[in-house]
């Protein structure tokens, strides 16, 4: 079966009927309404250094098979940003990694980008030649009791995460120091 990958400059490039064909696991943040609103209002757009570069996969007959929301972030060395959630109308083993990694790599090379960061993660990144990276979030919890409880849990989890990072570092495909 012939397939082709296309880059879209915005969520609105796909028609509403095409979006309905995609299984987005009921995630509103991967839907046309949310993405198009974020892009048309400027919440996700060039003004904030997030240029939409969504990947779509079409069958040879032009039928939409998958769409992965991606944003080219100019303020972060030109790397791509994406989430785990995406829409697909077909089951195709390896498709997620084809779109998330390989097509992004090809695009980054063709455009001379300095960096391609396929997101957070662990062992799945190692098998594809990427070093896992730490990520942080800033979340304010209003309830003081809940905030203290979460702080204790996060402190305990931090140790486990650091241990996991050290274990993964032992398996990096690169020599230390370059």
PEPE-V496360 format. One record per residue. RES is the residue in one small letter. SS is DSSP state (a for helix, b for strand, c for the rest). D_CENTER is the distance of its C-alpha to the mean C-alpha in whole Angstrom. Layout:
# PEPE-V496360
res = <RES	RES>
ss = <SS	SS>
d_center = <D_CENTER	D_CENTER>
This chain:
# PEPE-V496360
res = <x	x	x	x	x	x	x	x	x	x	x	x	x	x	x	x	x	x	x	x	x	x	x	x	x	x	x	x	x	x	x	x	x	x	x	x	x	x	x	x	x	x	x	x	x	x	x	x	x	x	x	x	x	x	x	x	x	x	x	x	x	x	x	x	x	x	x	x	x	x	x	x	x	x	x	x	x	x	x	x	x	x	x	x	x	x	x	x	x	x	x	x	x	x	x	x	x	x	x	x	x	x	x	x	x	x	x	x	x	x	x	x	x	x	x	x	x	x	x	x	x	x	x	x	x	x	x	x	x	x	x	x	x	x	x	x	x	x	x	x	x	x	x	x	x	x	x	x	x	x	x	x	x	x	x	x	x	x	x	x	x	x	x	x	x	x	x	x	x	x	x	x	x	x	x	x	x	x>
ss = <c	c	b	b	b	b	b	b	c	c	a	a	a	c	c	a	a	a	a	a	a	c	b	c	c	c	c	a	a	a	c	a	a	a	a	a	a	a	a	a	a	c	c	c	c	a	a	a	c	b	b	b	c	b	b	b	b	b	b	c	c	c	c	b	b	b	b	b	c	b	b	b	b	a	a	a	c	c	b	b	b	b	c	c	c	c	b	b	c	c	c	c	c	c	a	a	a	a	a	a	a	a	a	a	a	a	a	a	a	a	c	c	c	c	c	c	c	c	c	c	c	c	a	a	a	a	c	c	c	c	c	c	c	c	c	c	c	c	c	c	c	c	c	a	a	a	a	a	a	a	a	a	a	a	a	a	a	a	a	a	a	a	a	a	a	a	a	a	a	c	c	c	c	c	c	c	c	c>
d_center = <26	25	21	20	16	17	15	15	16	16	15	19	19	19	22	22	24	21	19	21	21	17	17	14	16	17	14	16	12	11	15	16	19	16	14	17	19	16	17	20	21	19	17	14	16	18	20	18	16	13	14	12	11	10	11	14	16	20	22	26	27	24	23	20	18	14	12	8	7	6	8	11	12	15	16	14	16	14	11	7	5	2	3	6	8	9	12	15	18	19	19	18	18	16	14	10	11	13	10	7	9	13	12	10	13	16	15	14	18	19	19	20	17	18	15	11	9	6	6	9	11	14	16	14	13	17	17	15	17	14	16	14	14	15	13	15	16	19	20	24	26	29	31	33	33	30	28	31	30	26	27	29	26	24	27	27	24	23	26	24	21	23	25	22	20	24	24	21	22	25	23	22	23	24	27	27	29	27>
